[in-house]
Amino acid sequence: MVIRQVKRPQYQKFCAYLEECAEKTPLDASCTVEVRINGAEYRLKLQPEKRGKIALLQAVKITWEDSVRQFELITKGNLLAAILDLLMEEHTA
């Protein structure tokens, strides 16, 4: 899990993006976003926190190999941080 604290305008923009694009499930505080980075698909579990914080709870990398989907759970903090930074840069700029 990685948490980023951002300024209020960025936080509001990012939450608006999540409201518009993210999948939500009942009784779950987090939401899921699908993104493509360098040809790979990632499913990100994100949760807006209080006071301008955004948490990336987990990321799953999805690739195709011989018409079969392969799943890889991303657990390294530096990779999670980079993915969150890219997503936030794209949707708060």
Backbone bond lengths (Angstrom), bond angles and torsions (degrees), N, CA, C in turn:
res aa  C-N    CA-C-N  psi(-1)  N-CA   C-N-CA  omega(-1)  CA-C   N-CA-C  phi
1 M - - - 1.442 - - 1.533 108.20 -
2 V 1.331 114.82 140.88 1.459 121.96 178.17 1.522 107.50 -131.62
3 I 1.323 116.51 138.49 1.464 121.31 179.24 1.531 108.35 -122.67
4 R 1.331 115.43 135.00 1.455 121.78 175.89 1.519 107.82 -121.54
5 Q 1.320 116.20 137.59 1.455 120.87 173.34 1.511 107.83 -105.67
6 V 1.329 115.93 130.14 1.454 121.06 -178.02 1.531 109.64 -128.01
7 K 1.312 115.29 166.37 1.461 120.29 178.64 1.528 109.80 -71.02
8 R 1.304 114.71 157.82 1.462 121.59 -173.65 1.543 114.08 -52.83
9 P 1.363 119.63 -46.83 1.477 118.34 179.84 1.531 112.68 -60.89
10 Q 1.330 116.88 -40.84 1.466 120.51 178.04 1.524 110.50 -64.87
11 Y 1.314 116.03 -42.74 1.472 121.41 179.65 1.533 110.08 -59.91
12 Q 1.321 116.85 -45.23 1.460 120.52 -179.16 1.525 111.70 -65.70
13 K 1.330 117.08 -40.41 1.468 120.58 177.02 1.527 110.98 -62.99
14 F 1.331 115.55 -43.85 1.457 119.17 -177.58 1.530 110.78 -67.65
15 C 1.319 117.27 -40.17 1.469 120.40 177.85 1.529 110.49 -64.81
16 A 1.335 117.81 -36.39 1.464 121.19 176.21 1.530 110.27 -63.88
17 Y 1.332 116.42 -41.10 1.474 120.82 175.77 1.529 110.45 -60.29
18 L 1.322 117.02 -44.94 1.466 120.42 179.32 1.526 111.30 -63.35
19 E 1.318 117.13 -41.50 1.470 120.74 178.46 1.523 110.68 -59.39
20 E 1.331 116.04 -38.40 1.460 121.22 -176.02 1.532 112.80 -80.07
21 C 1.321 117.71 -40.94 1.465 121.02 -167.14 1.523 116.04 -111.32
22 A 1.304 118.55 -17.11 1.463 119.87 -171.90 1.526 112.02 -87.39
23 E 1.331 114.77 150.33 1.468 121.84 172.22 1.521 108.53 -83.64
24 K 1.305 115.86 134.34 1.460 119.99 178.49 1.514 109.04 -122.51
25 T 1.315 116.04 145.90 1.456 120.73 174.77 1.525 108.52 -117.68
26 P 1.323 116.82 148.30 1.462 119.37 -179.65 1.530 111.82 -59.71
27 L 1.315 115.55 144.74 1.463 123.40 176.69 1.529 113.33 61.00
28 D 1.327 116.75 27.66 1.461 121.68 178.37 1.524 108.44 -128.44
29 A 1.312 117.53 125.34 1.465 121.40 -178.22 1.525 111.97 -75.61
30 S 1.319 117.36 -18.74 1.465 120.33 -178.45 1.529 110.11 -95.19
31 C 1.325 115.35 169.71 1.453 121.68 176.27 1.529 108.34 -138.87
32 T 1.321 115.81 163.09 1.459 121.44 -175.87 1.523 109.82 -116.27
33 V 1.324 115.13 134.10 1.462 122.07 178.83 1.522 107.71 -125.49
34 E 1.337 116.13 138.39 1.463 121.06 174.62 1.524 108.55 -103.81
35 V 1.333 115.95 131.38 1.463 121.34 177.78 1.524 109.43 -136.40
36 R 1.332 115.51 157.97 1.464 121.42 175.13 1.518 108.22 -114.76
37 I 1.323 115.36 130.62 1.459 121.90 177.32 1.524 107.12 -135.24
38 N 1.331 116.62 121.12 1.474 122.40 179.65 1.523 112.75 50.89
39 G 1.320 117.12 42.58 1.455 121.51 175.48 1.513 115.15 82.50
40 A 1.313 118.27 -5.90 1.467 121.18 178.22 1.527 109.05 -104.20
41 E 1.312 115.12 147.24 1.459 121.06 177.72 1.527 108.57 -96.11
42 Y 1.319 115.63 138.84 1.462 121.34 177.36 1.522 109.07 -125.98
43 R 1.315 116.42 137.50 1.469 122.22 171.48 1.522 106.13 -107.94
44 L 1.330 115.05 118.62 1.456 121.74 -174.40 1.517 110.06 -110.19
45 K 1.315 116.63 132.69 1.461 123.05 174.05 1.515 107.15 -98.40
46 L 1.332 117.17 111.25 1.464 123.05 -175.74 1.519 110.43 -117.24
47 Q 1.316 115.07 150.79 1.457 119.98 177.46 1.524 110.00 -143.11
48 P 1.340 117.11 116.25 1.460 118.94 173.10 1.529 109.73 -68.65
49 E 1.304 116.27 133.91 1.460 122.11 179.61 1.523 109.26 -109.38
50 K 1.305 116.61 179.41 1.457 121.56 177.47 1.526 110.28 -73.95
51 R 1.329 114.46 159.25 1.465 122.87 173.08 1.529 114.13 57.61
52 G 1.308 116.96 42.02 1.460 120.92 172.72 1.514 115.89 75.72
53 K 1.310 117.44 24.79 1.463 119.86 -179.83 1.527 110.31 -106.54
54 I 1.335 114.74 141.60 1.460 122.47 175.69 1.518 107.26 -122.13
55 A 1.326 116.43 129.62 1.462 121.09 179.66 1.532 109.60 -110.08
56 L 1.318 115.93 130.37 1.465 121.67 169.47 1.521 105.12 -98.53
57 L 1.320 115.79 107.15 1.460 120.78 -174.24 1.520 112.67 -77.75
58 Q 1.318 115.99 -41.62 1.461 119.73 177.61 1.515 109.60 -162.63
59 A 1.320 115.21 161.43 1.459 121.89 176.72 1.522 108.18 -137.59
60 V 1.322 114.96 139.59 1.460 121.07 176.18 1.523 107.35 -121.30
61 K 1.326 116.21 124.91 1.461 121.72 177.13 1.522 107.72 -90.50
62 I 1.338 115.88 129.95 1.461 121.23 -178.59 1.520 108.06 -118.35
63 T 1.315 116.30 121.53 1.462 122.08 177.14 1.521 108.53 -127.76
64 W 1.330 115.46 163.76 1.463 121.27 178.82 1.525 109.36 -111.29
65 E 1.310 115.67 132.60 1.462 121.45 176.76 1.516 108.17 -138.03
66 D 1.336 116.12 114.95 1.463 121.81 -178.37 1.529 111.80 52.85
67 S 1.326 116.76 49.71 1.466 124.41 178.49 1.525 113.98 62.28
68 V 1.319 117.01 18.65 1.459 121.69 177.62 1.532 108.06 -122.25
69 R 1.317 115.18 132.18 1.465 118.37 178.43 1.521 110.00 -76.47
70 Q 1.331 114.35 135.26 1.460 122.13 176.89 1.528 107.87 -112.12
71 F 1.326 117.06 136.32 1.458 122.22 -178.63 1.523 109.87 -116.55
72 E 1.326 115.46 136.75 1.462 120.69 178.05 1.528 108.54 -134.91
73 L 1.325 116.63 118.77 1.452 120.94 177.42 1.523 108.91 -77.09
74 I 1.322 116.61 125.16 1.463 121.87 179.44 1.521 107.90 -88.57
75 T 1.324 116.30 121.28 1.464 120.13 -177.33 1.527 112.96 -120.27
76 K 1.319 117.24 -14.18 1.465 120.35 -177.59 1.525 110.07 -74.04
77 G 1.315 115.66 127.44 1.454 121.74 -176.65 1.510 114.12 -58.85
78 N 1.341 116.86 -38.17 1.469 119.20 -178.38 1.531 111.41 -67.72
79 L 1.335 117.76 -35.61 1.464 120.64 177.28 1.523 110.90 -70.34
80 L 1.323 116.58 -42.35 1.465 120.60 177.59 1.528 110.20 -61.10
81 A 1.327 116.55 -43.29 1.463 121.15 179.82 1.525 110.78 -62.25
82 A 1.319 117.29 -42.58 1.467 121.12 -179.45 1.527 110.76 -65.34
83 I 1.311 116.96 -42.47 1.467 120.88 178.79 1.527 110.18 -63.12
84 L 1.315 117.49 -45.32 1.462 121.04 179.28 1.527 110.65 -63.59
85 D 1.324 117.52 -41.97 1.459 120.88 178.91 1.539 111.23 -61.87
86 L 1.339 117.35 -42.45 1.464 120.63 178.11 1.524 111.01 -62.74
87 L 1.312 116.66 -45.44 1.459 120.93 -179.18 1.523 111.43 -63.57
88 M 1.317 116.35 -43.79 1.455 119.33 -179.13 1.521 111.50 -68.94
89 E 1.308 117.31 -37.79 1.471 120.77 177.29 1.530 110.86 -61.27
90 E 1.322 115.69 -41.73 1.449 120.99 -178.57 1.535 112.37 -67.30
91 H 1.324 117.32 -35.72 1.467 119.89 -171.46 1.518 114.78 -109.23
92 T 1.338 118.45 6.35 1.462 119.34 175.97 1.525 111.98 -124.80
93 A 1.319 117.21 -2.95 1.479 120.32 -178.05 1.509 111.61 -74.62
